[in-house]
Amino acid sequence: MKLFTNVSLPTSSAAFKRVNVLFNETIIKISSDEIQSDELTEIIDLKGKILLPGAVDAHSHIITEKDAEKNLAHITKSALLGGWTTFAELSYFNPKPIFHLEDIKYWQDLIEKNSFLDMALWGNVNIASYPYHAEAAQELWSQGIVGFALLHPSPNKHIPTISLPEIMDLFLDIYESDTLFAFQGYDFEDDQEFSFQSQDNAIKKLLRRIQENPIHLPYISYYPTLEFLNSIYKRTDISYALNIADLMKFFSGIDLGQEIELDDPEHQLFELLRTNKIYMLSNNVEASSVPENVSLAFRGTTEKLLPYSYLWTLSELWKKRKVPLATVIKMTSENSAKRLGLYPTKGCIAAGSDADFVIYNPEKETLFKAPDGSINKLEGSIEEVYLRGNRVVQKGKAATASGSFLFRRNSPKRRYNTTSWI
């Protein structure tokens, strides 16, 4: 049993409250009064530093044909150093797609041997097994995967492309179970090459037939699509993520060579961020072994940003641009955990939640050399990271891998999450 004293804990307002936090693997008690326990093994005085929940990324893309174990270890270690404590792997290039229950066990073992952080899995739909594909998907869902990745066209030779009409039929087949889907791709029947407009066209076609299914869009970097999604969110159970690297380019000029079209005539993007109208932020991280000829629809961001991406959001959005800290936490932790059906185990600091903590010192500065060579000064520093009650990052060094496999526990539907983006 451990006890944090003199903790600055963010509240839903701009204020902080000074509390003490008693925890082991989970949080036992949070109180502004003194906490006593006969089982205490360690008392840690935070001296007013800010305690944040570990960051949650709803979709990583780090399992590939090559070096699956090495990629898991290397990339999750980088993420943990930056305060990311939970990933949900939505693999574009998985050599062993998650079609059946035994596939979950295979990747569960690999994750628990190699990952530095806790990980959940998105599953896949094998349309080639028609008419049994929907039944197989339901078996996976019942076992606790967080959702299904619908790739159109599929960049993976092991996952058959599922057409837009087949996706729409899938919605009809299993809509009653609240199954979460993630769509990534574009309308390649009308446009041979990916473009933001072809992605926009595919999304709009899908939404014509969507039932009550929750659907997530992992990567939006086109302001007209973002504007459209915000106009319909009350009528559909849809969520989307903005890529942190794209925001770095838009706000800070850190250019990784990616294409973005986030400019809007009235500069509303910042207002959406400020007013909690962006559901989540993601690293959209990919393994370095992804083939170079892959369509832009399935390109991700380098893992070199991971030790700084969470800190950048705190520095740029909260400290510099005055986006409320509670809103930043929602975009980087709370809403992702809710969408994955992992809340309140993950994504918050509350009694009963996993003791996943980031100790953040707002008084220090951190120098960040971006992959484009630019030197950036970030306000604040991440001093320590805890995963399920164990200190796993201290003085910029990570402990040995101790990640755990996560099963979905709750419904991912937005209407059940009364404090999230609705």
N, C-alpha and C positions, 0 to 999 in steps of 0.2 A: 504494500500500500504506500503510495506517495502523496505528498501534499505540496501544491503550489501555494505560496502566500504572496500577498501584494501584487495581485494580477489586475491589469487593466483589461476589462472585458468590454468589447463593443456592444452597444445597445441599438435598438431600431431607430433611435434618434441620433443626433450627432455626438451625444455624450458617451462617456465611459463610466463604468461602475467598478469600484475597487472590491475585489472578491478573493476568496480562497477556494481552491479546487482540490478535492480529494478524489483519487483515482487509482485503479490498478490497470487492467486491460480496458476497462470501461470507466466512464465517469460515475463516481459514487454520489458526490454531493458538491453543489456550488452554493456558497453562502458568503454574505458580507460580514457575518460574524465569525468568530474564531471556531475552527473545526478541530475536534479532538478525536483520536482513535487509538485504541490499544494495539492496533496492528500496523502502525506507521513504521516504515523502514527508512524513509528519506523525506526531509523537508527542504524544499527548494524555494528560495526567496527570489521572485522575479523582479523585485525592485521597481515596480510600476511599468514594466514592459508589457506590450500588448500580446494577448493570447488570441490567436486566430485558428479556425478549423483548418485541418489539412485540405489542400485543394483537390478537387475531383474533376477528372477529365472524362467526358462521356464517350469519347471515341479516339482511341489510339490506333495506329496502323503499323505495327512493328513486327508482326510475324510474317516472314517471307519464306521463299523456297530455300534460301541460303542462310545458314548460321542462326537458326531459330533460337537456340539456347543463348548464344553469344549476344544477339540483339536484345533479347529479353533482359539479360543481366546488365548490359552496358546502358541501354536507354532508360530502364527503370531506375538505375542508380543515379543517372543525371537528373531525372525528374525528382527523385527524393531529395537531392541536394537543394532543389529549388522549392521545396515545400509541397510538392504534389504527392499525396499519399494514397490515392485511388485512381486507377485507370479502368476503363472498360474497352477491351480489345475488339475492334471492328476491323477484321483483317480483309484487305483487298487481295492479298497474294498468298494466303494460307495454303500450303501444299496439302494439308489435310483438313478440308473444310468441316464445319460442325454441322453435319447432316443428321447424326444419330446420337443416341445416348452415350455410346461407347466413346464417341469423339470428345465429349465433355471430359470424361475421365482422363483421356490422353493428355489434353491440354491443362487440365487441373494439376496433374502430376508435374508437368513441365514448368508451370507457373510457380508452384510451391517449392521447386528445387532451384529456380533461377531468379525469380523476381524480387526486387528490393521493396516493392510496394504491393498493396492489395489490389487484386484484379478480378473483374467480372468478364463475361464473354457475351458477345453478340453471336447469334447462330446464323446459319445459311439455309436457303430453301433450294432443294434439288428438283427443279422442274422436270428433269429427265425421268424422274420416278413417277410421273403422272400416271394414275390419279391418286397416288399414295403420298404425294409431297405434303399436302395439307395435314394429313394425319401425323406424319413424322414431325412436322413443325409443332403441332400441338403437344406431342410427347416431350419435345425439347423445352417448350414453354412451361409445361407442368413441372419440369425439373429445376427451373430457376435461372435460365439464361435471361438476359435483360432485354432481348429483342432480336429482330431479324434484319440483316443487311440485304437490301434489294439493290443489286448492281446492274446498271443498264447503260451501255453494254457491259458485260462482265470483262474485267481485265485479267481474269484468272482462268487458265485453261481447265482447272479442276472444278469450276463453278459455271454451269451452263447459263447463258444469258436468258433472263426472264423478260418477256416482252411486256410492254405497257398494258395491253389487254389481259395478259396472264396475271400481272400484278393486281389489276382491278378485280379479277375473278378471285384472287386470293383474299382480298379484302372482304368480299362477299362470303367466302367459305368460312372464315374464322373470326368474323368481326365481334361476336358475342363474348369473346374471352378477354377483351381489353389488351390484346397482343400489340406490342409496340413494334413498329417498323422504322427502319432508317433507309431513306432513298438517296442514292448517290449516282449521278450520271447525267445524261442529256438525251434529247430527242434525236438519236442518230438515224432514225428512219427518214427524217426530213433534212437533217444537217449531218453531213459526213464527218465533220470535225467539231470538237467541243467549242462552244462559245457560251458566254453568260446568257445570251438570248436563247440558245438551244436548251440550256439547263432550265431557264424560266419557262419555256414552252412545255417541257416534260413535267415540271411540277404542276402547272395549271391543268394539264391533261389528267394527271392522277387525281387531282382534287375534285374533278367533275364526278368521280365515282366513289370517292372515299365514303365509308359509312361512319361508324363511331370510332374507327381505329385511331389510336394515337400514332402520329407519324413524326419522325425527326429528320431534319435535313442537316447533315454534319458540316456543310461548308457553303456559306453564302458570302460572296464578295462582290455583289452587284446591287447597287442601291435600289434600282427599280424593283427587284425581287424582294428585297428587304421591306420596301414600302408596301408592296402588295401583301406580303405575309402579315404585316402588322394590321392591315385593313381587314383581314378575315379571321384573325385569331379567336374572336369571340364566337364565331360560327363553326370552327373546326378545332380539333385537338392537335394542333400542330406546334412544333417547336423547332428552333434552328440555332446554330452556333455561328459566331463570328470568330475568325482566326486571329489569335493574338498577334501573330507576325504581320498580318495585314494592318492591324491597328498601329503596330509599331511603325510601319511604313507611312500610314496616313497621318499620324500625329507627330512622330519623331524623326521621320525621314530615314529610318533604318531599312535599307532596300536589299532584299534577298533575291531580286530578279523576278518575283512573282507578279502576276497580273492582278490588278484590283481596279474596280470601278465603284468606289464608295463616295465619290463627290456628289453632292446634291445641291441644287440651286439655293436652298434656304439654310444650308448647314444644319440640317436636322439630326444628323448622325450623333453628334455630341448630346443633343437634347434627349435622344432615345436612350443613350447610355446613362445619362444623369437621372432620368425619371423611371428607371427600372423597366424599360420597354424592350431591352435586349435580353433574351432568355438565358443564354449562357455564352461563355468564352471558352475556346479550346485551343490546345497547341496544334491539333491536326498533325501530330508528329508521325513521320514515316521512317522506316529503316534505311540506312545508307545503301543497302543492296537492291533497292528497287530499280528495275530496268529503266534506262534513260528514255526509251521510246514510248513510255506509258503516257496515255492521254492526260492532258491537264485536268480532266475531270477527277482523276485519282492521284494527283500529286499532293504530297504533304509538305511539312516543314522539317527542317533539320533539327536533330536532337540537341544541337549545340545551344539552342535557345532555352532549353528546359531549366537549367539552373537559375535563370533570370526572368522567365516569363511571368511568374506569379508576382515577383517583386516589381517588375515593370508595371503591372496593372495597379499595384498599390502606389507606386511612385507617380506615374503619369496620370492616372485617373483620380485617385483619392487625394494625394498630397498636392499635386500641381493643379489639376483641373476641378477639384472640389466635388467630384462625384461622391455621394455619401458612402462611407465605408460599408454600411449595411448593404448597399446596393452592389458594391464590388464583391462582397462575400457571397451574395446570392448568385452573381454571374460566374463565380469561380468555384463555388462549393455547393451551396444549398440547392439551387435549381437542378444542377446536374445529378446530384444524389436522388432528388425527387423523381426526375424523369427516368432514372434507371431502376426505380423501385428499391433503392438502398437507404432511403431516409426513414427514420432519423439515426440509423446505425452510423451512417456517414453523412458528412456535409454540415454538421452543426456542433456546437458545444452545449450539451444538455445532459442532465442526469440520465444514465442508461445508454448514451451514445458511446461509440468507440473512442478511446482516448488518443485521437489523432490530432496533434497540436503543431502549430507553427509559432515559435516565439519570435516576435518581430520588434526590433528596436527602431523607432521612428527618428531617433536623434542622430543616428549614424548615416553615413553615405557609402554607397557601393559603386565601384567602377566596373563597367560592363563593356568588354570589347566584343562588339557584334560580329557575326560572320562576314559582314561587308567591310570590315576593317575599321569602322567608326568606333570612337571611344565615347561612352555615354555615362553620365553621372546619375545614378538612381538614388532617390531619397529613401533612407531607411536601410536596414539589413535584416536578413533572416539568420538568426543566431543559433537556433537549435530546432530540430524536428523530432516529434515523437510519433511512433506508430503503435497503436494498441498498447499505450502505456510505457513503451520502451523508447529510450532516447536513441535514435538511429542516425542523427546528424549532429555533430558538435565540432565547432571550429573548422567548418568547411570539409569535414571528412565523414564518410558514411560507414556505418557498422556493416557487418556481414548481412547478406540477403536473408530476409525474414518475411517475405510477402506471403499472403494467404489468398486462397481462392474464395470469391464471393458469389453467393447465390442471391438472386432477386428475392425480396421479402414482401414487397407491397405493390399495389397497382401503380403503373406509371402514368395514369391519366391525370391531366392537369386539373380537372374539376375536383379531384380528391385532395389536391394540395392547396389548401385555402390561403396559404401565405406566399405562394409562388406567383409567377407572372401570369395574371389572369385579368 
